[in-house]
């Protein structure tokens, strides 16, 4: 009772419980009695004649009847042991309890993961209240069993390539999950003799939820989010499809503390916890800065880790956090999906997703994702074409060794949108207006990424993983209009400079990681030891030319630029060779008390030149330790309270002082405390975080010579973040956020202390929710509603003017039946005028627009 009072006091669950009075569509349908054998386990005789969960008719339910099925807490069944037993064709997971016939089981499949919830049971194991086995059998990579709240157990099973098939069996030793990996699912089984009828209630497979219980970005191995002292938010594929997101930077609407920034052409950029970042991670590997198109056709999910994470990922990204894109993997079940989208402003997009086995024994699997997009724009003179090709292979070399490879090729032909000048008058002109010259040369951007991952399992507790990624990106900038004056001229014109030329980026990453589990007495350890080699290089060779000013209120086009000169552009080359060595341990001190600690040593050998192959400006070596520590205390099965402290550094190798002195790396430090709470029988989860980040050693103008810099700058960001995801009722999914961010200059020579950082509102919030009918002839029909709010924010440092606040509303209608899905998305339905920040400019956001989609699986 004390635990329940604590949760209610913290989260005001009385407000949330109002939702329980809403009826669900449909009636209760009793599941017929399932009859099969009840006897002791015999490893020589496979379990047979047990109905598949997919064969049992899916019940139609209402909230009233669902609640009536709950078992009171004083009748919660204790599971006192967990055993694994391997048969000729399956793995048996045995939950030891003398009353297994009273257990209720709800099963859900998502990707290659099977999740089963037992809502009337609790683990009471001698070694702690959780169980985990890695690679217990060929075709199954992980079995995890945990108490997810005060009266339910969560069983999670991950297949190496696809979800295993499951059968349920009741014996005098407990409830058995008979898991058959896909590679052996076709093998025949011998029926058991002497069957005795029993009843096992199966409540069916629930609809896909927006809630994702586990993630790997925070620790580099899969772990329940409630067990780590970090704020990690996951955007699953379901949200991407429901919102019809085709550019990955649009997911920022659904993650607290993250704002969208317009990057180069079709590339993606973000502000996380107040600090801008122009790159992101892909499957744990760092990408180049600003030069990677963000197509979503090949994306399975996106994980956002808040706060510094140098302990695992080194330097080179914002201290506010990082965004890690997880791509789709090959499956051993054939899947062929095509989709088409047509939208406003001559928007056309087609994509395909094909996957399946290439050999009869499923040892070699493939997947091919591809998309093509052709679109005009609500902005004058702007259009683009984008192509994505992403083939991948998975080779199960033997029972303990897996090799995965993937190639991603993305190409964009686009007209660079230069946005509007950073002056208040830009808010008064039509958002369609472009101040660049029409008919400017089209820019070209292409990137190629090649990745391989080799995994070797030594035993149940120890494994090794090696990963390599090479990412090459090339930009041919046809024309970019740069507004080089901070104010309008007296006649209403703005000064312009044209930039054009090439930019190349090269990134190479090699990681070697050893993961192991062991115990010291009653304390359990999950240890990660890693070595990373990382080489990066960015070369720009832009030339610039002046062009006649243009009146922003009455533009007259047709001006021609003068002579191009590298002195007016940006020609430089910089890069680094980094070595990182890191150790991390996730320690289970008690079943409800966990510690995460780690440290990384980085040695960065960096250089900067005034042009590609030109004069060396700077070369230096920076050595730095980056520690991180955090603790989680779980006062109840549905509540986690956590604290973390972390550091970050970023070498500054492109500048020197007026005396030629090298600058120290930028450093950051974060303190964060938060609470994670489960609601509605674990269907809904929330994370509330409070943090403060201090960023030091920033460059600021030298007061004796403004052409040079000194290192006295400091910035702070303090905030509150709330993320809520999950399912309120069957078919009713929701993802919501609220953010308060106070990001400001705390020390500087030229910028007034207290100035707000660029593009960061004090308050922002969002909500996206969908409901899908669960029964009747209209089953599969659904609708969605989205709201996005942003307070006003500054557009430059020092602060000059603010962009006003806005509230945007979106809506969607969809219908899915069997293998067909039809959708209609209405974005910005009230035609709200708002803006994004851009590099040196202001970017108008899209007005009201519509997109229709159809996808078919065959």
Secondary structure, 3 states (H helix, E strand, C coil): CHHHHHHHHHHCHHHHHHHHHCCCCCCCCCCCCCEECCCCCCCCCCCCCCCEHHHCCCCCCCHHHHHHCCCCHHHCEEECEEEEEECCCCEEEEEECCCHHHCCEEEEEECCEEEEEECCEEECCCCCCEEEEEEEECCEEEEEEEEEECCEEEEEEEECCCCCEEEEEEECCEEEEEEECHHHCCCCCCCCCCCEECCCCECCCCCCCCCCCEECCCCCCCEEHHHCCCCEEEEEHHHHHHHCCCEHHHHHHHCCCEEEEECCCCEEEEEECCEEECCCEECCEECCCCCCECECCCEEEEEEEECCCHHHHCCCCCCCEEEEEEECCCCCCCEEEEEEEEECCCEEEEEEEEEEECCCCCCEEEEEEEEEEEECCCCCCCCEEEEEEEEEEEEEEECCEEEEEEEEEEEEEECCCCCECCCHHHHHCCCCCCCCCCCCCCEEEEEEEEEEEEEEECCCCEEEEEEEEEEEEEEEEEEEEEECCCCCCCCCEEEEEEEEEEEEEEEEEEEEEEEEEEEECCEEEEEEEEEEEEEEEEEEEEEEEEEEEEECCCCCCCCCCCCCEHHHCCEEEEEEEEEEEEEEEEEEEECCEEEEEEEEEEEEEEEEECCCCCCEEEEEEEEEEEEEEEEEEEEECCEEEEEEEEEEEECCCCCECCCCCECCCEEEEEEEEEEEEEECCCCEEEEEEEEEEEEEEEEEEECCEEEEEEEEEEEEEEEEEEEEEEEEECCEEEEEEEEEEEEEEEECCCCCCCCECCCCCCEEEEEEEEEECCCCCCCCEEEEEEEEEECCEECCCCCCCEECCEEEEEEEEEEEECCEEEEEEEECCCCCCCEEEECCEEEECCCCEEEEEEEEEC
